[in-house]
Amino acid sequence: MELGIIGLGKMGGNMAERLRRGGHTIVGYDRDPDVSDVGSVEELVERLTPPRAVWVMVPAGQATEDTIHKLGEVLQPGDIVVDGGNSHYVDDQKHGEQLAAKGIGFVDCGVSGGVWGLQNGYALMVGGDEDNVKRLMPIFETLKPEGEFGFVHSGKVGAGHFVKMVHNGIEYAMMQAFGEGYELIEASDLVTKVPETFLSWQEGTVIRSWLLDLLNRALADDPELDDLRGYANDSGEGRWTVQAAVEHAVPLPAISASLFARFASRQEDSPAMRVVAALRNQFGGHAVEAVGDGDSPGADVTPPAV
């Protein structure tokens, strides 16, 4: 097939390369002229033969909004836009309606695989009309891993990014579980071989996984993880997963806790825990520490009568 790709960063650039290796003709546009095949979105559209297919691989939010709006102005009826970023499924529904009014198809595609996708393939979760998805199947077949799995047409427009959102929420919880397990094992004075313990789990255990493989790679490079700060950002999908859980009245205690743990990781000093410390001091006379003081100034406080 012939495909335009807008956004040639870590994911988009590797996807373009995998598609080229698979025999497809790719025309790429990026703000970085060093990696771009054309100088503008308009030139990209001109280079493609109708009916066109354009894959958007830019950050979710305003960048995606602006790009899809621009494509709606320059594409023609019968063309298709694929949003392969991490957009909110609610935005997909809006974009699908806007493009449909102009006769332009829209497909949302959640993509998982990270920097390893070029070599191993990408897991693809797709939403959209059946006819549009069928037109794009040569692209999907090349991008996905070899074999039976790695692709699903999840449902109508928005379904692809909805299931990718949930996928990332599950990922949050799994990563948090590995992190908590690591911290507990490291805290024990019984265990002297922490990295070796995780490495031993890589085969034959029920928690073996690609995430465990990646953790073992990280521990091999830095056994104590001393080179890292315990700060974890979130890219949006975890929040959207929890929001969707509230909207559907579905309990997600593990995924919700993992999201809040990421928020906690960004605090050098937790206001909530200061409240907890103050309350423990008030009702039980438990020791508290002043800011910048390693002593326990509250140890001599007489607890109130309760």
Residue pairs with C-beta under 8 A, 6 or more apart in sequence:
1 24
1 25
1 53
1 136
1 138
1 139
2 24
2 25
2 27
2 48
2 49
2 52
2 53
3 19
3 24
3 25
3 26
3 27
3 48
3 53
3 54
3 55
3 139
4 26
4 27
4 28
4 29
4 44
4 45
4 47
4 48
4 52
4 53
4 54
4 55
5 12
5 15
5 16
5 26
5 27
5 28
5 29
5 54
5 55
5 57
6 12
6 28
6 29
6 30
6 41
6 44
6 54
6 55
6 56
6 57
6 58
6 67
6 71
7 29
7 30
7 56
7 57
7 58
7 67
7 85
8 16
8 28
8 29
8 30
8 32
8 35
8 36
8 57
9 30
9 57
10 115
11 57
11 84
11 111
11 113
11 114
11 117
12 28
12 30
12 55
12 57
12 58
12 84
13 28
13 30
13 35
14 115
14 117
14 118
15 55
15 57
15 84
15 111
15 117
15 118
15 122
15 143
16 26
16 28
17 118
18 117
18 118
18 121
18 122
18 142
18 143
19 26
19 139
19 142
19 143
20 26
22 142
23 142
24 138
24 139
24 142
26 37
27 37
27 38
27 44
27 47
27 48
28 35
28 36
28 37
28 38
28 44
29 36
29 37
29 38
29 39
29 40
29 41
29 43
29 44
30 36
33 39
37 44
37 47
38 44
38 47
41 67
41 70
41 71
41 74
42 74
44 54
45 52
45 54
45 71
45 74
45 75
48 54
50 76
50 78
50 79
51 76
51 78
51 79
51 80
52 75
52 76
52 79
52 80
53 79
53 80
53 82
53 135
53 136
53 139
54 71
54 75
54 79
54 80
54 81
54 82
55 82
55 84
55 109
55 139
56 64
56 67
56 68
56 71
56 81
56 82
56 83
56 84
56 85
57 84
57 85
58 64
58 67
58 85
59 85
59 86
60 85
60 86
60 87
60 88
60 91
60 235
60 236
61 87
64 83
64 85
64 87
64 91
65 91
68 81
68 83
68 95
68 98
68 99
69 98
71 81
71 99
71 104
72 81
72 98
72 99
72 102
72 104
75 81
75 102
75 104
76 103
76 104
77 102
77 103
77 104
78 103
78 104
78 105
79 104
79 105
80 104
80 105
80 106
80 107
80 132
80 135
80 136
81 95
81 99
81 104
81 105
81 106
81 107
82 106
82 107
82 108
82 109
82 136
83 92
83 95
83 106
83 107
83 108
83 109
83 161
84 109
84 111
86 110
86 161
86 164
86 168
86 235
86 236
86 237
87 95
87 108
87 161
88 161
88 165
88 236
88 240
89 108
89 127
89 158
89 159
89 160
89 161
89 162
89 165
89 240
90 158
92 106
92 108
92 127
92 157
92 158
92 160
92 161
93 157
93 158
95 106
96 106
96 108
96 128
96 157
96 158
99 105
99 106
100 106
105 128
105 129
105 131
105 132
105 135
106 128
106 132
106 157
107 126
107 127
107 128
107 129
107 132
107 133
107 136
107 157
107 160
108 126
108 127
108 128
108 157
108 158
108 159
108 160
108 161
109 124
109 125
109 126
109 127
109 140
109 160
109 161
110 124
110 125
110 126
110 160
110 161
110 163
110 164
110 165
110 167
111 117
111 122
111 123
111 124
111 125
111 143
111 164
112 122
112 123
112 125
112 164
112 167
113 120
113 121
113 122
113 123
117 143
120 145
121 143
121 144
121 145
121 146
121 150
122 143
122 144
122 145
122 150
123 144
123 145
123 150
123 151
124 140
124 143
124 144
124 150
124 151
124 152
124 160
125 152
125 154
125 159
125 160
125 161
125 163
125 164
125 167
126 133
126 140
126 151
126 152
126 153
126 154
126 159
126 160
127 153
127 154
127 155
127 156
127 157
127 158
127 159
127 160
127 161
127 162
128 153
128 156
128 157
128 160
129 156
129 157
130 153
133 140
133 153
140 151
141 151
144 150
144 151
152 163
154 160
154 162
154 163
162 244
164 237
165 237
165 240
165 241
165 244
166 241
166 244
168 235
168 237
168 238
168 241
169 237
169 238
169 241
169 242
169 252
169 255
169 259
170 255
171 211
172 234
172 238
172 241
172 255
172 258
172 259
172 262
173 254
173 255
173 257
173 258
174 209
174 211
175 211
175 258
176 254
176 257
176 258
176 261
177 254
177 258
178 211
178 212
178 215
182 194
182 198
182 215
185 191
185 194
185 197
186 194
191 197
194 219
194 223
195 216
195 219
195 220
195 223
198 212
198 215
198 216
198 219
199 216
199 219
201 207
201 208
201 212
202 208
202 212
202 213
202 216
218 225
219 225
222 228
230 265
231 265
231 266
232 261
232 262
232 265
232 266
233 262
233 266
234 259
234 262
234 263
238 255
238 258
238 259
238 262
239 259
241 252
241 255
241 259
242 252
242 255
242 256
242 259
244 250
245 251
245 252
245 255
245 256
264 270
269 291
277 286
277 288
277 289
278 288
280 286
280 288
281 287
281 288
281 298
281 301
282 303
282 304
283 303
283 304
283 306
284 303
285 298
285 299
285 301
285 302
285 303
286 298
287 296
287 297
287 298
287 299
288 296
288 297
288 298
289 295
289 296
289 297
289 298
290 297
